[in-house]
Amino acid sequence: MEPMKKILPAALAAAAVVSGVSAAGAADRAPVAWGPCPADVAKPGLQCSTLEVPLDYRHPDGRKITVALSRLASANPAQRRGVLLVNQGGPGLNGLDFPVALVDAGLPQRVRDTYDVIGFDPRGVGHSTPVTCDMTPKQTAESVSPPFPYRAADVTKAAEAAKTVARQCLTSKTASMLPFVTTANTARDMDGIRTALGEPKLSYYGDSYGTYLGAVYTSLYPGRSDRIVLDSNLRPEGYDVEALRSQALGFETRFPDFAKLAAANPAQYSLGATPAAVRAKYFELAERLDRAPAQGYDGTTFRTITAGFLRADAALPALAKLWHELDVNEPAFPPAGAGADSDNFAASYLAVVCGDSRWPEAVGTYQRNVAVDRVRYPMYGPYAANIRPCAFWPAPAEPRVRITDDGPANVLMLQNLRDPATPMPGALRLRAAFGDRARLVTADQGGHVAYLNGANECGNNAVSDYLTTGKRPPHDAFCRA
């Protein structure tokens, strides 16, 4: 494994700690010139532009890369406060159309009037300067979703595939970018966006991985942070190996909501008349599909699609319908994403999660983690604990940004009680790290992403009120179902 750590020594050595360095520190920025958006993200009212930023903030006059921006401008200049930068997580997800997605989800007009809502494709992603690992479609899927491991030998097999993907990433045509496609550098890009827009401070809404990005930004630039909203929160250590393993706990915590729905409709779904029977059906289907895949669905795909559908209450009936179709071997559609022709999401995802923190290197560590989590969280634990290409990645180029209570009291955290992807214990750890800087509003509902994604008006109003008035709850709050 050790030779894999030496593929990019010069690039890694060049990426030193530059915490707090502004993207605009080297030169004055020209005003952003807004124009039409790329055809694949063009929406009414959405404008786009690009911004050059340093690849390596230690050398701001060196190589530049491009970050793509979008804007939904406030229609009320008298009420406009500034800009609200938004990020939908991932990492690796495009963000140019996220402002429109928020509006479609019900972003209140009062929030739209208060801000120009700014989206962006993070460095390495989409219409920004992209990264690639030259992966095949199969490698693209398995790099982030390795096959479910039943035994230690399955982890060993996954390790070989992960090692190959890591080698491809670290020798691809964009390999020189990889040490710099990190959360900390994306946060520095955000400050460059703030400067280019001529704003003294930046307000921010981020969900999922975007909570860690926002936490890093406001830790690097506390004096330039205005109103910071973090929704569905990662641990203060970010998306590391333990954050990934924690999704097994999240799955187990959330699954009873689905089991209750399916069991309440046994005639419609035929998945069992009790939650215990529905849970048993999960194991039956997963193991059957591992033995004999059906129209693109194997056991791993079944598990990951179930985990994805658990993220929204509105998706639970569709999940029950899919389970029924699989049970009778008649799925109506192939798995979403089959035949993807780009590895950009997977490559940029790996760049960030592998480059932000050090992952265990020994295959035996993952074999032990799989064995432990098979007992602790049998539904999803072995999958979440399996080895990824990060095990064969170079060491991080700089230390992790530490999240502390140093800064203004301007962070509002929102968290669903039964979040399958970023479960409650991680949010509580982040809340503790922020200290008096933060307030936490917990909503008694399931699913991933709380704001505008459920029936809990208490949580929705807490965010909208804070963004428009600056008023947070005086203490941590609980929103009942």
N, C-alpha and C positions, 0 to 999 in steps of 0.2 A: 504493500500500500504506500510505502514511503515515497517512491518516485513520483507519485501523483502530486505530492506536496511541493515539488520542486519545478513544476512546469513553468510557472510565472514568477520567478524570484525577483526579477528586476522591477516588474510592475508592482508587486506587492511591497517592495522596499520603498517605492516612490510614494505610496499612499500613506502618509503619516497622519497623526491626529491633527485635525483642523477645526475642532469644535468651536462654534461661534463665529466662524469666518463667513461673511456675507458674500453671496454670489455676485453682488455688485461692487465688492470692495476694490476690484482692480481697475474699474473704469466706470464712467458715467453711462447710464443706459439711455438709449434712444427711446422715445415714446413707443408704446406698442401700437402697431398698425393693424387694426381689425379689418377682416374681410370675410369672404365666404369660407365655409367649412369644407373639408373633404367630402366627397359624395356619400361615403358610407356612414357619415355622422351628421350630415346636413339636416337641420331641423328649423322650423320657423322661429325666427327671433334669435337664433344662435349664431354668434360670430366667432371666428377663429383667427389665430395668429401663431407665430413661433417666436422663441427666445433662445438665443445662444447662451450657453453656460459652460463653465470649465469642466472638462472631464475630471480633472484632478484639482481640487481646491487648494492644494498645497502649491500648485503652479498655475495661478489664475490666468496668466498670459499665454499658457501653452495650448494644447489641443482643445478645441471646442466641440460640443455636441449640441443637439437641438432638443428643446422641450416644446411640445405642441400645447397650446392654450385654447380655451373657449370661454365665451362670456354670454350670459343672459343679463342684459343691462337692466337696472332699475328703471321703471317707467315713472318714478316719482322723485325728481331731483330734490324737492324740498324735504323729503323724508330720508333720502339716501344717507347712510352712515359711512359706508366704505365698501370693502369687498369681503365676500365670504368664499374662501377657497374650499372646495369639497373634494373628497376622495372616497371611493367605494370599496377600498380594501384590495384584497388579493393575497399577496402582491402579484403583479403581473396583469391586472385588469386595466383595460382602457378607461379613460375618464373624460374624454371630450364631450360625450353626450350625457354625462351624469347630471349636470344641471337640469336638463330637460326631463330626465328620468325622475328626479325629485319633484319637479312640477307635476308630472303625470301621476305621481304617487300621492299628491295632495299638498305640496308645500304651500303654506298659507300665503295669501297675497301680501299680508303685512310683512312677512319675511322677504318676499321678492322686492317689495318697495324699499326695504331698508338697505338692501345690498345689491351690487352687481355680483351675481353668482358666477364664480370662476371655476371651470373644470380644467383638467390637464391630464395628458398621458405622461405618467412618470418616466424618468430616464430609463432607456432600454425598452420601452413599451410602445407598440402601435405606431402612431404618427410621429412620436419622438424618435430620436436615433435608436433603432431597435437592435436587440441582441438575438443571436441564434446559436443553437448547438448542433445544427445539421442533423436533427433527429428524424427518424422515420415516424410515420403515424403511430406505430406500435410503441416505439420508444417514447414518443411524446406522451402517450397515455400512461405508460408504466413508470415514467420518471417521477410523476407525482402520485400515481396510484398503483403501487406494485401489487402483484397477486397476493391474495390472502394466504398467510403462512399457517399450515397445519402442524408442521414439525420443524425442527432445527435445520434440516436439509433444505427446506423451502427458503429459509433466510439466507443460507449459503448461496443458493441459486439466484435469489434476488440481488445479492451482493455483487455477483459477477455482472449482471445487467446494469446495476447502478454504477459500477466502476467504469464500464464502457461509456455510459452517458457522460459521466464526469470528465473522462478523457476527451470526448468529443467537444464538450463545452470549452475545455481549457486549451484546445488546439484549433477551435473554429476561427473563422475570419473576424469574429468580434471578440476574440479571447482577451485582447488588450483592454477592453472595456470592463470586464467582469469584476475586477477588484474595486471598481468605483460605482457599480450599480448596487447601492446599499441604501438603507433607510436614512442614515445620517446625511448622505450626499443628496438624496431626494429632498430632505428637509432644507438643506442649503439652497437647492433649486427653488424651493417655495419662497425663501427669503429673497431670492433673485426676482421672482415673479412680483412679490410685494414692491420691491424697489422699482422695477420696470413700470409698474402701474402707478407709481408716484404716491403710494400710500404709506403713511407713517407707521401703521399697525395693520395686522392681518387677523381677521376672524376666520374661524375654521370649523367645518363639520366633517368628521370622518367616522366611518363605521368599520367594524371587523379589524383587519390589519391596519386600516386607516386610523384606528385609535392609537396604535403604537407610533405611527408616523406623526400624528398630532402631538403625542406626548413627547416625542423626540424634538419636534420643532419648538414647542413651548419651553423645553428644557434648554435647548441651545440659545433661544432668543426670547427669554421671558419678557424683556422690555418692549419687544415688537409684537407681542401677542395681545390681541384684543379679547374677543369672546371665543372661547375654545369649547367645542362640544364633541365628546367622545362617546360613541354609541356601540355597544356590544364589544366589551373591552378585553384585549389581550393582557397577559401578565406584563409587569414592568420590564422583564427581560426580552420581550418581543416574541417573534415567531421562532422559537427554538425547539429543540427536540422534546422538551417537556410540554410545551404548548401544543405540539402535535399529538402527543400521547393523551393530553387532557381531553381531546375530542371524544375519547372512549367514554369518559365520565359523562360528558355532555350528551352523548347518544343515549346512554342508560337513563339519564335524568329526564330527557325529553320523550323517549319512546312511549311511556304510559299514556301520554296525550293521544297519540295515534292509536294505540291498542284499544283505548276506551271508545274512540270513534268507530273503529272497525268492528268491535264486538257489539256495539249498539245496533249494527245493521248486518246481522249474519245472513239474512236472506239475500241481500244485495251483493255482498262481497264473498261470502262463504269462506271466511278466514278464521272462524271460530266464534263461539258465543260468549266467551269470557276473555278479558285481557291476557290471562295466562295462556289460553289457547292461541291467541294471536302471536304472542311471543314465541311459542313453540313452532308456529307456522314459519316464523322468520328463519329459525335454524333449519327447518326442513327444506325450505325453498333455497336457501343459500347453499346448503350441502348438495342438493340435487343439481343445481345449476353448475356447481363446480365439477360434478361428475359428467354432466351432459348439458352444455350450454344450449340456449334456445334463441335463435335469431339474433345473435349478437350479445345476448345477456349471459355472462358467466356469474359465478358467485361473487367475485370482486365487484363487478359492475352493479349487481343487485345491491350489495351492501352500500356502495358509494352513492348510488341513486337514492336509496332509502335515506341515507344521511342528508343528502341535498334537499329532498322533499320535506324532511322534518324541520327545515328552517323556516317554513311559513305555514300558518294554520290553513290558509286558503289552498295549499297544495295537498293537504292530507287526504281529501276524498279522491283526488287523482292518483295518489300513491296506493290507496286501497284498491282502486280499480286496476292499476298495473299489477299489483300482487295477484289479484284474481286471474288476470289474463295469463300471467306466468304460471300460475298453479294449474291452469288447464292447457298450458303450452300453446297459447294463442295471443302473444303480445301484438298489439295493433301497430306499434311503431318500433323501429330499431332504437338503440340508446342514443340520446342526444349527444351530438359531438362526434359521432362516428364518421370517419373519413376526413378529419381535420387536416387541412393542407398547410398549416403553419405551426411551427414550434415556438412562436414568439412568447405566448403565455407561459409555457413550461420553462423556457430558457430564462425569462426574466424573473419568474417565480423562484427558480433555483438560484439565480444570481443573488437575490436578496436574502432568502432564508439561509442559504449556505454561507453567504458573505457577511451576514450580520453577527453570527455567533459560531462558536466552535462546537461541532457535533462529535459524538463518540466515534472513534476510528475502528475499534475492534469489532469484528463480526460477532464475536461471542457476547458482547454487550447487548446487541440487538436480539440475539437468541434468548438471552436471559430476560430481557424486557418483554419479549413476546410471550414467554412462558408465564411470567408474572401477571401480565395483563389479560392473558387467557382466563385466569382464575378471577381476577378482580372485575373485569369488564368483558365477559365472553362474547357479547354481541358485536363489538367493534374494536376491542382492545388489541388483538393480535395484528389487525390491519394497521392501526394507527402507530403501533410500536415497531413495525417492520423497517428495514434499512432503506435509506434513500441515497441519492448521489452525494448528498452533503457529507457522508462519511469519508469521501475520497476528495474533498475540496481542500484547497490551500487554507491556511489559517487566516482569520479575519485580518484585513489590512489596518484596522484601528480598533482600539477598545470600544466596547459597547457604551453608548451614551447612558449615563446614570440618571434615572428619573428620581427627583427629590422634591422637597417642599420649598425650594429656593425660587421664589418668584411671586407674582401677584396672585391673589385669590380669584382666578378667572376661568377655572375649569369646571364644566358641568359634565358629569358622566351619567349615561343612561344605560340600563342593563335589564334584560329579561331574566326572570328568575330561573327559567328552564331553557337556557340557550344551549343548543347542541354543539355549536362550533367554538364558541368562546365562553365556556361555562363560568358560573358565578365565582368560584374560588380565585380565578385569575383576575377578575374585576376587583375583588376585595383586596388582592395584593397590590394592584395598581392604585387603588384608593388610598391604601396605607402609605404607599411611596410618595404620593402627592401631599399627604398631610392636609393642612388647612388651605392649601391651594384649591382643593376640589370639594365638590358636593356630589354625592351619588344618589340617583333616583332609581329605585328598583321597581320594575313592573311585574305584577303577578300574572305573567303570561309566558307561553312558550314561543320558541322560534328564535331565529337569528336576525338581528337588526330590529330595534324596537321602534324607532321614530318613523311614523307614517306607515307602519307595517303591522298594524294590529288594531284592536278595538279599544286599547287603553288610552283614553283621551287625557287622563292625568299625566302620563308620561309625555305624550305629544305636546300638551300645553306647556309643560315644564321647559321643553326645548324651545318652542316658539316664543314663549314669554322671555326667556333669557336672551335669545338672539335679537329680539326687538326692543327690550327694555333694559337689559343688563341685570335684571333681578333674578337671583338664584334662591332656592329654598335656604332658609337660615341654617338648617341642619340636613343631614341625609334623610331621604324621604322614601316611603313605600307607597306604591300605587296599587290599590286592590283591584282585583279582576272586575 
